[in-house]
Amino acid sequence: MISFEEAFRDVPRTSYWDTKFDGAENIVLYGTGNGADKIIDACEKYGIGIKGVFASAGFVRDRVFRGMKVLSFDDVVNKFGQNLTILVCFGSTREEVMSYISGLDEKYDVRFPEVPLYGGGIFDGETFSRIMPDLEKVFESLSDDESRLLFRDAVEFRMTGRMKCLSRTEKVRETLIKLFSDVPDRTAVDGGAIRGDSAEDRLVSLPGIEQIIACEPDPSTYKKLSEFAAADRRVIPVGCALGERSGTAKYVSSGSRGSGIDGKNRRAREKEITVSTVDELVDGCADYIKLDVEGSEKEAILGAERTIKNSRPALSVSLYHRTLDFVELPLLAARLLPYSRTYLRRPRCVPMWDLTLYVIPEEKTVKKQ
């Protein structure tokens, strides 16, 4: 397999934060949501000036965002010329949106600033140097070159913000079939079930699953999950978040990826929700645990520690919500589930979202790649 030295040989050691986007003069934002708020805050921290902001056609209107009039892209070009650095401030899985951004990337300096969806901390050159030993540990733990190269891409993306780092993708159902088709998963926990999307992926891809305990904290989304579950008795909906211990918590509900227990969104509402642990929900027994719980993945893993040690379930854990999740969570999983095969995969989207760790204990039968 490819070595750490070989994979990281050409990854820059300084980030766009350190170089102020290579000294760009005309930096403009594309987008006006919660992501744009966070990027402006980060730019202010690093002394980076923003010249303007634009939105897609239909979203311009007559409005102001953070003291800047929202322009159309044509207005931006007319005002600042062709020498633009465009900071994309949102995420998308829509092909037409990604195609449009790719077109911009062919003509302009397009970047995706990496700001955490939850918590603080920015991945810059100092961070890269400080955690280099842990980066190598995670890299060496990965079980195939596809995972190792994707991990390299994730680091390079944090240093450069370039769209070229986002090309290594695979559909979720393809991943599940390739990695889990021979794994005897019967009882699954789906943390962050939303409307039943991820449960459906697993029911379609993994026919051996007999029961999915699907957890969703947002009350409005939970109603849709319950409707989905009513049509398939294998899905048991539970209206809760997953954490390290049971109780209640304040939940920011924004109808987007800014939702969560630690969510911060100027335009969102707070609700009080129930928090449970995996250990309590399954009494320490499960074959498969999936966690995409909006920044609470570490706490949810710790709340599943008894189940993980007792049952040695396969894991699927999102690694993109917090700045160092893609390093800290694989190391935590390796400590709790030694002697396992580990993989990274992500579906097609922008920016480096939906990066997922798959952990399969060696005693389970794995289809050869």
N, C-alpha and C positions, 0 to 999 in steps of 0.2 A: 504493500500500500504506500501511497505518497507520504513522505516524511513532513514533519512540522517545518523544518528548515526550508525544504523545497517549496512547500505551499505558501509560506509567509515571506519568501525572499523579496518579492516586489511590493509588499503591502507598505504604504507610507507610514512612517513613525510619527508624523505630525498630522493633525487634522485640519479641516477647513475652519474650525473655531480658532485654532492657533494662528492660522495665516490670514484670518478675516476674509475667507473665500478668495485667497490669492490676491488680496488688495483690490477686489472688484469695486468699481465706482458706482455702478447703477444696479443696486440690488433691489429687486421687487418681489413681493409676495404674491403667490397664486393661491387664493383661498382666504376666507374670513371667519373661520370657525374657531373652536377651542384650540386646534393645533396651531393656528396663526397666532393666537394669544401667547401660547407657550414659546413659539419661535421668536416672537418679538421680545419676550422677556429674556430669553437666552442671548439674543443678539445684543441687547442692552448690557447684559453681564459681561460680554466679551468686547464691548466697545465697537460693535458693528452697526453701521448706519443703514436704515431702510429708506429708500427713495419713494416707494409707492406700493399700492396694492391693487390687484385686479381680480375679477371673478369671471366665471364662464358666462356665456351669453344666457340671458334669462335671470341671472342672479346679480346683475350690476345695480339696477334701480338707481334711485337718488338717495344714497346713504353714505355714511362716514364710518370708518372702522379704525379705532385707536388713533383718532385725530387725522386720518388720511381719507380723502375722498376715494370711494371705490370706483375704479376705472374699468373700461373694457380693455382687452389686450391691444386692440388697434390704437386706443388712446395712449397706452403705455409706450408703444413703439413711436408714435408721433411725438410724445413728450421727451423721451429719453434716448431715442435712436435704437440702433441694432445691437449695440454693445451692452447686452443685458445679462445679469445673473439672476435666474428665476428660482426662488425657493418655493417648492411645492409644500403646501401646509395641510394636506388632508390625505386620506387613504381611500382606495377604491379597488373593487374587483371587476368593475364594468369595462368590457373590452373597448368600447368607444372612448372612454376616458383615458385608458392606458395608451390607446393608439394616438390620441391627441397629444398627450404628454411626450410620447416617443417622437412625434413630429416636431415638437418644440425642442427636444433634446438634439435633433439633427442640426438645428440652426443656432441654438443659443446655449449658454452655460446653465444647464438645469441641475439643481441639487435637491436632495431630500434631507433636510436637517433632522438629525436623530434626537428627538426630545422624548423623554419617557412619558407614557400614557398615565403612569401613576408614580408618585414619589418624586424625588429630586435626583440630582446628579446628572452630569453630562459626560459622555464618552469622548475624551480628547486625548492629546498626546501623553499627558501625564498619567491618565488612567491606563492607557495602553501599556506604558512602561511598568507601572506599578503591578498590574495583574498578569504580566507576561508568563510567570510560572504556572498560574492557574489556567491560562489559555492553552498552554502546552499539555497540561494534564487532561483537559476536556478533549482536545484534539486527539491525543493518543488513546483515549477511551472509546472513540467512535469505531464502529465495526466495518465500515466500508468507505471507499474513496468518495462516493457521492456525498456522504455525510461530512467527511473531512473537508471537501472542497466547498460545500455549502457553509460550513463553519468559517472557513477562510473568507468566503464572500460576505458573511455577516460582519466580520471584523473590518474588512476593507470598506464595506458600505458605511460603517460608523466613522471611518476616517476620511472618506471622500464624498459620500452622499451621492455617488454616481448611479445612474439607472442601469448601467451594464452589470452591476452586482446583483441585480434582481432576476436574472434570466434562468437560474437553476430551479425549476419548479416541477411539481407533479400533482395531479388531481388527488384529493383526499381518498376517494374510493379506490383508486389505483394503489395508493400507498397501503391501505388497509389490506387489500387482497394480497399484495406482494409480501407483506411482513407478517400477517396474522392468519392467513388462510388455513394453516395447519396448526394453529394454536388453539387448544381447547378452552375457549372462553365461554362460560355459560352465564355467570352473573356479572353484570357490569354496573359501574357507577359513572354517571355522566354529569360532571360538575360544570355548570354553565351551559345548560341544555337549550337555552333560548326558546324557540318555538317548536323544538323537536328536530331541528336540522341535523345535529350531530348524531342523535339517536337513529334517525333514518339512515344516515350514512353507514352506521354500524350494523343495523338490521339488514340492509341490502348487501353489504360486503361480507359480513360474518354471520352466516346462517346458523352457526352453532349457539349463538346467544339466545338464552331462554328468558332472561329478565334484565331490564335496564332500569335502575333507579335514577331518574332524571331530575336533577336539582336546578331550580331557577328562582333567584330571589326577587326579581322585579315583578310586582303584582300584575301589571298589565300584560307583560310577556308570559307570565305563568298561566294566565287564562288561555292563551293560544296554545301553550304546551299541553294543558289539560284537554283541549279539544283534539289535539293530535293523539294524545294517549287514549282517548275514548275510542279511537278507531283501531287500536292495537293493544291488546291486553298485556303484551310483554313489557310495555312501558308503564312505569309507576311514577307519576309526577309528584314531586315534593317541593313545596314553596319555601325554599331556604337558600342561604348562601352556605358555602363550606369554609370552615376555618380550623384553627388549632384547638379551640374549645367552643362549647355551645353557649348560647346567650342571645343577645340582640346587638345590633349595630346600626349606625347611620349609613344610609345608602344613597348615593347621588344618582338620580335617575334623569338621564338626558336623552334616552332613546338612541344612544350611539355608544362608541367604544370609550367615551368619557364617563360611562356609568360605572359604579363600583363602590365598594366600601371606602376606599381611599381616593375616590374620584374628586377632581377639582374642575369645576366648569362654571364660569360666571353666569351661564344661562340655564342652569339645571336646578332641580328641586331635590330636597333631602327627604328621605322616608326612613322610618324605622323598620328593620327587617329581622327575621329570625336567622340565627347562625347555628348550624349543626356541624358535627364531625362525621367523616366517613366511618370511623370506628363505631360510632353510635348507630348510624344508619344500617350498617350491615353486620353488626356484632362481630367484627373482626374477620369476616369471611367474604372474599370477592375474588373473581378471576381477572378482572380488568378494571382499571380506574382511569378515566379521562378527565383532565382538569384544564379548563379554559375559563378561569374564574376572575378575570379582570384585575390582575395585580395581587391576588391573594393566593397564588399558587404555592408559595412556600408554606404559608400557614395551613393550607389544605393538606399538603403532604405531611406536615407534622401531626395534623389531626387524623391522619390515616396510618400512623406509624405502627400501631398494633396490627392492623390488617396487613400491612406490607410485610412485616416480619413473620406473621403467622401463615399467611396464604401465598406470599410471593406472587402477587398479581402482576400482569403486564401493565405498563403505564403509558399514558399519552399526556404530555404536559406542555402547555404553551410557554414559550420562552421570550416573548417580545414585549411584555407589559412594562417591566421595569428595566432600568439601564443595564444592570448586571445579571438579570435573570438567565441569560443564555450561557453564563459561566457558573453562577452559584447553584442553579437548580440541577444541572447535570451532576455536579459534585455531590449535592445532597442525595440525589437518587442513587448514585454509585455507592454511597455509604450505607444506605438502607437496603439496597438490592445488589449486593456484590454478586459476581459470577453471572453477569447478564450481558446480552448483546444490546448495543445502543445505536440508534440511528437518528439522524436529523432529516426532516423533509419540510417543505412548505408548498402550498398551492400558489397559483399565479395571482398576484395582487401587487399594489404599490401602497406604501413603501415596504420595508423588510418586516411586514407583519405576518402573523400566522406561522412563524417559525415554531416547529413542534419537535419535542424530544419523544422518541419511542423507545421504551425499555422492555426487553423480553428476557425473562430469566432463562438461563441455559437449559434447565431441565424440561422446559416446554419445547415442543417440536416446532422448528421454524423452517419454513419453506426456503430452500437455498436460492440465493440471488443469482 
